[in-house]
């Protein structure tokens, strides 16, 4: 009898399985629209070079300024007064 109580407590609860249709959907990102105007393309520290750019917010390293995509963003963004957000 004691053995039955122990196995009952340690046995995981049986839950019905969900059907795979519609339950694996990832939630939508509520912050997706917040950073639209805060991309490297609108930052005063970014210097465009072709389809990429160079971030000049901090001093260059031995390999130069970091390469960034114009669609990237970071916490050091400062809106360029000469550029309008898209």
Secondary structure, DSSP 8 states (H G I E B T S, - for coil): -HHHHHHHHHS--------STTTS-----TTTTTTTT-SGGGBTTEEEETTEEEE-SS--BTTBSEEEETT---TT--B-TT----
